[in-house]
Amino acid sequence: MAESKSTPITSELYGYMLAHNPPLDPVQRELVEVTHAQLPQYAGMQSAEEQGPLLAFLVRLTGARHIVEVGTFTGFSALSMAQALPADGTLVALDVSDEWTAYGRAAWAEAGVADRIDLRIAPALDSLRAMPAEPHIDLAYLDADKGNYIPYWEELVPRLNPGGLIVADNVFYHGDVIDPAATGGGAAIKEFNDHVAADDRMEAVMLTIADGLTLARRRR
């Protein structure tokens, strides 16, 4: 059996990592704090702090101009990506909650990127299916209801430009993916991970970032 070379992440080492990453700006920091203060029972749904700079890095690295986010919550990840877009770039944010995304709307306006974000409140599958069918997406971030990860994937992949990237969060599902008896979200993510690995339209790598992160690139 392969042995992990990953260093266990203590709270001290996690703090060290954050200190050596690009810092959150005041608007990002405020949004993280407001989410934890106002929605403590749901705050775990927010992307991990280190994922904000990573997503921004990927936007710049890929030169993305058109992004789709499936699952916006309070808007931290959308804010991070929109700030990295060129001024004429667009991010389509899909969510079902006016209440949660209201925190994001306020932060996007404060950060001066509201004009780059097209928030669509509706079931995400409906919103994806209403998009043009031809390739036009440069980057997609998937962080929504786990039972629909495969349907979301199947709507996103054909709409990706060649070389386009899908970033899928929570692919470890708190470790449940290695539990043979996993049910619910854990079982759904196990099935999704197998689906991604078998999809020859894409090349994918799974990384030990936060709760597991898969990066998948559309083959040219």
C-alpha positions in Angstrom: 0.0 0.0 0.0 1.3 3.5 -0.8 2.4 5.6 2.1 1.4 9.2 2.5 4.2 11.7 2.5 1.8 14.4 3.6 2.7 16.2 6.8 -0.1 16.2 9.3 -1.6 19.7 9.5 -1.6 20.9 13.1 -3.3 24.2 13.9 0.2 25.8 14.2 1.2 24.5 10.8 -2.1 25.6 9.3 -1.5 29.1 10.6 2.1 29.0 9.2 0.7 28.1 5.8 -1.9 30.9 5.9 0.8 33.4 6.9 2.8 32.4 3.8 -0.1 32.6 1.4 -1.5 35.8 -0.1 -3.5 37.4 2.8 -7.2 38.0 2.5 -8.0 41.6 1.8 -10.3 43.5 4.3 -13.5 42.7 2.3 -12.7 39.0 2.1 -11.8 38.9 5.8 -15.0 40.7 6.8 -17.1 38.3 4.7 -15.4 35.3 6.4 -16.0 36.7 9.8 -19.6 37.8 9.1 -20.4 34.3 7.8 -19.2 32.7 11.0 -20.9 35.2 13.2 -24.3 35.3 11.4 -24.5 31.7 10.2 -22.5 29.6 12.7 -24.4 26.4 12.0 -23.7 26.7 8.3 -20.3 28.4 8.2 -18.5 25.1 7.4 -20.0 25.3 4.0 -17.8 28.3 3.2 -14.7 27.5 1.2 -11.6 27.2 3.3 -9.6 30.4 3.8 -6.6 29.1 1.7 -9.0 28.3 -1.2 -9.7 32.0 -1.9 -6.1 32.8 -2.9 -5.8 29.4 -4.7 -8.9 30.1 -6.8 -7.7 33.6 -7.7 -4.3 32.1 -8.7 -6.1 29.6 -11.0 -8.1 32.3 -12.6 -4.9 34.3 -13.4 -3.0 31.1 -14.4 -5.6 30.0 -16.9 -6.4 33.5 -18.1 -10.1 32.7 -17.5 -12.5 35.3 -18.7 -15.8 33.4 -18.2 -16.3 31.5 -14.9 -19.3 29.5 -13.6 -19.7 28.8 -9.9 -22.1 26.1 -8.8 -22.9 26.8 -5.2 -22.2 30.3 -3.9 -23.3 30.3 -0.3 -22.2 33.7 1.1 -20.0 34.6 -1.8 -16.4 34.2 -0.5 -15.2 32.0 -3.4 -17.0 34.1 -6.0 -15.5 37.3 -4.5 -12.0 35.8 -4.7 -12.4 34.7 -8.3 -14.1 37.9 -9.5 -11.3 40.0 -8.1 -8.8 38.0 -10.2 -10.9 38.4 -13.4 -10.1 41.1 -16.0 -12.4 44.1 -15.9 -14.5 42.6 -18.8 -14.6 39.1 -17.3 -17.8 37.5 -16.0 -18.6 35.1 -13.3 -22.0 33.4 -13.3 -22.9 32.4 -9.7 -25.6 29.8 -9.2 -27.4 29.3 -5.9 -30.9 28.8 -4.5 -30.7 31.1 -1.5 -31.4 34.8 -1.6 -30.7 34.9 2.1 -27.2 33.5 2.0 -26.1 35.2 -1.2 -27.2 38.6 0.2 -24.0 38.6 2.3 -22.1 38.0 -0.9 -23.9 40.8 -2.8 -22.9 43.3 -0.2 -19.3 42.2 -0.2 -19.1 42.2 -4.0 -20.4 45.7 -4.1 -17.9 46.8 -1.4 -15.1 45.2 -3.3 -16.1 46.9 -6.6 -16.7 43.6 -8.5 -20.5 43.4 -8.5 -20.6 44.2 -12.2 -18.5 41.1 -12.9 -20.9 38.7 -11.1 -24.1 37.5 -12.6 -26.0 35.8 -9.7 -28.8 33.5 -10.7 -31.2 32.3 -8.0 -32.7 29.0 -9.2 -31.9 25.3 -9.2 -28.4 25.1 -10.6 -29.2 22.3 -13.1 -31.9 24.5 -14.6 -29.5 27.4 -14.8 -26.8 25.3 -16.4 -29.2 23.8 -18.9 -30.3 27.2 -20.0 -26.7 28.2 -20.9 -25.4 27.9 -24.5 -24.6 24.3 -25.2 -21.4 25.1 -27.1 -18.0 25.4 -25.3 -17.7 28.9 -23.6 -16.6 28.3 -20.0 -13.0 28.8 -19.0 -13.2 27.7 -15.4 -15.9 26.2 -13.2 -16.0 25.9 -9.4 -18.2 23.1 -8.1 -19.2 23.3 -4.4 -22.9 22.6 -4.1 -25.2 19.7 -3.1 -23.2 16.5 -3.4 -26.0 14.4 -4.8 -26.0 16.4 -8.0 -22.2 16.5 -8.6 -22.4 14.1 -11.5 -25.3 15.9 -13.2 -23.5 19.2 -12.7 -20.3 17.7 -14.1 -22.2 16.4 -17.2 -23.7 19.8 -17.9 -20.3 21.6 -17.3 -17.9 19.4 -19.3 -19.4 19.9 -22.8 -19.6 23.7 -22.1 -15.9 23.9 -21.2 -13.5 25.5 -23.7 -10.6 23.2 -24.7 -8.1 23.5 -21.8 -10.9 24.7 -19.5 -10.8 23.8 -15.8 -13.3 22.4 -13.3 -12.4 22.7 -9.6 -14.5 20.4 -7.5 -14.5 20.8 -3.7 -15.2 18.3 -0.9 -14.0 15.3 -2.8 -12.9 13.6 0.5 -16.3 14.4 2.1 -14.7 14.4 5.6 -13.1 11.0 4.9 -16.4 9.2 4.1 -15.2 8.3 0.6 -13.1 5.4 2.0 -16.0 4.1 4.1 -17.5 1.1 2.3 -20.8 1.7 4.2 -20.9 5.4 3.3 -24.4 6.8 2.6 -25.8 10.2 1.6 -23.2 12.8 0.6 -20.3 10.4 1.2 -21.7 7.8 -1.2 -22.5 10.4 -3.8 -19.0 11.8 -3.7 -17.5 8.3 -4.0 -19.5 7.8 -7.1 -18.5 11.2 -8.4 -14.8 10.6 -7.9 -15.1 7.3 -9.8 -17.0 9.1 -12.6 -14.3 11.8 -12.9 -11.5 9.2 -13.0 -13.2 7.3 -15.8 -14.0 10.4 -18.0 -11.6 10.4 -20.9 -12.7 13.9 -22.0 -10.8 15.3 -19.0 -7.5 14.9 -17.2 -7.8 15.2 -13.5 -5.7 15.3 -10.3 -7.0 15.0 -6.7 -5.3 17.0 -4.1 -5.2 17.0 -0.3 -6.3 20.6 0.0 -9.0 21.3 2.7 -11.7 18.6 2.4 -10.1 17.3 -0.9 -10.0 19.2 -4.1 -10.0 17.9 -7.7 -8.7 19.9 -10.6 -9.8 18.6 -14.0 -8.8 20.0 -17.4 -10.7 19.6 -20.6 -8.5 17.8 -23.1 -7.8 19.8 -26.3 
